Amino acid sequence: MNTKAPSRHCEVELSGTWRRALTFTGAMALAACGGANQPAASSGSDSSSLVGQVVPDAEFTALQGKENIKLSSLQGKVVLLDFWASWCAPCQEELPMLDEMSARLKSKGVEIVGVSIDENKADAEHFLKRKSSWSLTLGHDPDQKVAEQFKPPKMPTSYVIDRNGVVRQMNAGFERADAKKIEAQLVDLASGS
C-alpha cells in the first residue's frame, strides 16, 4: 500500500461497489485520511447523470425529531441535499459551513438538508453535539438506501435541486473555497437567475 502524509482535505472516493465499501466506513476513513491512495470513482451509473433529472423521491429518518423527511415535501424550495458522515474529515469542515449558509438562505426559500450515512446513529449525534443547535435539516440514512439512489462518488457530495425537483448541480468532495460556489448556485436558483 502506498502511503503519503495525511491531507486535511482527504476525500473518500467511492467505487461502483460503494455500498459494500460503506459497510466498512471506519476502515475507509482510516485509509483515506491516513493517506492511502484511493482509486478513482468508477461506476456505470455515474451520479452526475442525475443532473438535469427529477430527483428521486427519497425518504429518510430525521436526526432531530421523530418524523421522516421526504424530498417531495420540499418541492417549491431550492434544496441542497448533502451526503456526509461523521468519520469524513471534509464533512466535518463542511457541515458547520452549510449550517451557517442555511441560516442565511432560509428566508430566500432555500432548504439545506444534510443526510448522514453513518451506520450508527450515535456517531452522527456525537458529531452534531459540536454545536448547540443546527439550522439545517438533518437526516439519517444508516442503510444507505437514499445514498444508493443518488450514488455519491465521494464523501461529502451535495446536489443542488431547483424548485421543481430537478437536480441542477452536483458538488463532489469539499474544500473551504467550495462554500462560496455552492452558495452562489443556491442563490442563483432561488432568485430565478
Buried (B, 14 or more C-beta within 10 A) or exposed (E): EEEEEEEEEBBBBBBBEBBEBBEEBEEBBEBBBEBBEBEEBEBEEBBBEBBEEEBBEBBBBEBEEEEEBEBEEBBEBBBBBBBBBBBBBBBBBBBEBBBBBBEEBBEEBBBBBBBBBBBEEEBBBEBBEEEEEBBBBBBBBBEBEBBBBBBBBBBBBBBBBBBEBBBBBBBBBBEEEBBEEBBEBBBBBBEEE
